[in-house]
Amino acid sequence: MPKARIIVVEDEPAIRRGVSDALRLSGYEVTEAADGIVGLREATSAGVDLVLLDIMLPKRDGLEVLSELRRTNPTRPVILLTARGSEDDRVRGLKMGADDYVVKPFSAKELIARVEAILRRTMRAIPDVRLVEMGGGMIDLQRREIRWSDTTRADLSETEAALLKYLVCNRERAVSREELLSRVWGIGTAGLETRAVDMHVARLRAKLKDPHGGEDQPEAIVTVRAHGYMAGPALAIPEEESALKS
């Protein structure tokens, strides 16, 4: 898995440098932004794992950035960097969807601990699922093939198998295109556009249709408007596989 990518949006140069240096020393990939306009652009880009966001920013207020980020990337983790006297802003930020906050002045040790806690929740490892049931078929992710009950088979590419595995292992929620680019493709802002995800999903959906199942089959991969994709109810991990992972 690629190392986590963190965006630091902070207008005070000394604080921004100190935070960024501490994160890099801890093994994270860091991108910096000094105002709300650049910060929003970086925070909403593909491949971002966490955003450290100052509330008091030039050009665009930090809470405005948070509001727009939540509209376009509703699950992206955000930690607010706040002044000691801004309790009302902290409360507003948490109600708007921030995951945590750190009050200035803070120690690098405290900040890294908060970052690690958030990333442990959001970047859990994918279980080693091998088989996925689907109506009259079985998907073998190790062999990268679909086997239908009438012995018909279809091959999956390495990326299609990885995409399907990620969606099935996160079946309880919608997964954004940006998260799929980061977790499946392992790329950030310099990589593929999110349209690549849509094209792979379209090809995967076509392969997951039972060749003898008729026209009214439910979609194996469901589009969740304004969020991304999730595994459909027809996809299931066999009980013996689930027992091995528990």
Secondary structure, 3 states (H helix, E strand, C coil): CCCCEEEEECCCHHHHHHHHHHHHHCCCEEEEECCHHHHHHHHCCCCCCEEEEECCCCCCCHHHHHHHHHHHCCCCCEEEEECCCCHHHHHHHHHCCCCEEEECCCCHHHHHHHHHHHHHHHCCCCCCCCEEEECCEEEECCCCEEEECCCCEEECCHHHHHHHHHHHHCCCCCECHHHHHHHHHCCCCCCCCCHHHHHHHHHHHHHCCCCCCCCCCCCCEEEECCCEEEECCCEECCHHHHHHHC
